[in-house]
Amino acid sequence: SWRLPEPEPVMHGAVQSPNYPQPYSPNLQEQWDLSVPEGYQIRLTFTHLDIEASAGCYYDSLTVLYDAKILGKFCGHENSADGHHPGTQPILSPGNTLTLIFQSDDSNPERHQNVGFSAQYQAIDRDECSEPEPDDGSGPLCSQICLNTLGSYVCSCHHGYELRPDQRSCMSSCGGGIFDEPEGYLFSPGYPNPPPHAVSCQYIISVEAGFTVSLNFTDNFHIESVDTEQGPNCIHHWLEVTIPEREPIKLCGGKSPGLIATNSNTVTLDYHTDDEGQSRGWSLDYSTNRVKCPIPGDVAMGRVTPILTEYFYRDYIFVRCDQGYKLMMDGEEITSFSTMCQNNGQWHLPLPECHIIDCGEPEPLLNGRWVFLSGFDNQYLSVVQYHCNEPFYTLLGGINVMFTCEADRKWRSNNDIVINPICIPVCGQPTKLLTGYQR
Amino acid sequence: IIGGSEAPENTIPWQVMLSVDGGRGGGMVIADRWIMTAAHNLVHDGNPASKDTVRIYMGLTDVKSLLGSPVYAASIHIHPEYNNPNLLDYNNDIALIKLQDQITFNSSIMPICLPAEGATYVTGEMGLVSGFGITETNNRRILTNKLKYVQVPVVEQAICSNSVALLKRNRDNVPDLTNNMFCAGVPEGKKDSCQGDSGGPYALRHDGQFWAAGIVSWGVDCGKQGTYGVYTRVANYVGWINTTMQEN
């Protein structure tokens, strides 16, 4: 068994009686089911109608129906005295379907041959928005604003309201959601006017880690409270402020909480009212501040830069050692040091230390030696003096050759030379002379 | 050394004793890798001695003690113009020995200074000649094992030349005196260098420094009246010495 496909809806078309424009045959029973897309009506316009006229179109007729309801039963012709001719006015179907039934009896008058009818139909957009409210008690199509569209309609809401999931009714807008900008403005629905009853709104302020949120409530604060001996009690209406890892705070009453520094990058605000009472609501400005890191402290024989009164997330500090000192961390020398204030309020590296540099052992001197004149351990600014093994050697080019351990870790003489001295032999000067007193 | 004395230790620290194929000679330390001596110590029968046959001793005054610690030659550099096949021409009698190892100087080993180029030799100026060569005791000539020295003056070149000329009349095969030589000694004899001292130092002293004025080279007899010791005039070779040391 083959399933025939549904006929494709069309936007316009034509319908004619059999044999039109030739006279139609007797004993006809023909039906046309017209349809256009959902959301459209069918406008049927007769270009010609010439059907045997009879009272009540008893013998031959064209019946137009919508959903089994007869919209018209036509016969005759334009100038006939009897019958029921549609004239030039089109017929509009209430929906997107229309049924035409043409029928003729078994005799036709001999002196006049009727040709039947010819009609055009087209899809006409329905203006659902202007249609009367359905009788089923479901209310208007849209609770606030209805916008007609081709073949359909959409509902919309006034400012301060939002469309419910049913896509037809509106509810008061919370303006809630997630706020991730570094600063912003929040307010209860309808603020500063009282919101509708039974509000349940959630506002989440969530900014980048490393920032803390501060709430600054405006003075115009009113959330209905119940006065008890212990003070106002937020039983029916409240604004609950939830900060991670802390007890939630319920706010109500007529006094603004003012500034609340949350010390957290995430805050959740839940505003609740029940079906009774009246709260005018609240509004707040929120701002963010960078997390603060501890003052880094001092480094002996070094400098921490920049020097600030406070250090915040993403601030960098650098450490440089004084001349003659080197940066050391975990027992290793490092060429440079910087550390950043992290989003947890801690420096990502501890401060290094500055250790005095050393130039290493001075170069040995063949046939000579060096001695410290000042300093020790070959440290920065230590001074050594070279001597040759006298009296057999003497320094080439100088008597006192002193080298200082400089900041570049090289031993340098006063003349800024790095090369080592040379001991040259002393010649012709024996330690013991041939002597005699005999003459 | 004729008519001299034993040198106390450390008084002539540049003194070197050479042993070349068993023959004894002298030399002097002039740098921490260089010994200066007479060329004829290192040339036998016209052939340069192999460096392996050369033993060098220094630092002590007793040969017996010296022998325990020879120093070895790395190379031998004979003056290129020394040519003495018949032992009649001692012109340019100078040579250098480069040592294998560097010497560290102390009170017993010290270099003697080289003369300034063209340094003057003042007649009559007393010089110190030393060596382990033949000495004379009780009119007997013996080879000493103790370093000896004697002080003899520089002899005027003309007197020396006359002396040599006179000897040539009476003897055969007396070498010629050249301007690269000078004489030192006394006319009455009895103070002189002798065989075994050749190559050793004749030192003059200026401003408290001894400098190598001469190298013991040759002479007719030793300490004989009217004869003088003939020495290589080192001042004439300063250029060659420096060049040789720098190039090697």
Interface residues (C-beta under 8 A of the other chain):
Chain A: N367 F392 Y393 P425 V426 C427 G428 Q429 P430 T431 K432 L433 L434
Chain B: A7 P8 E9 N10 T11 I12 P13 W14 I30 A31 D32 T104 F105 N106 S107 M110 P111 I112 C113 L114 L128 Y149 A203 R205 G208 Q209 F210 W211
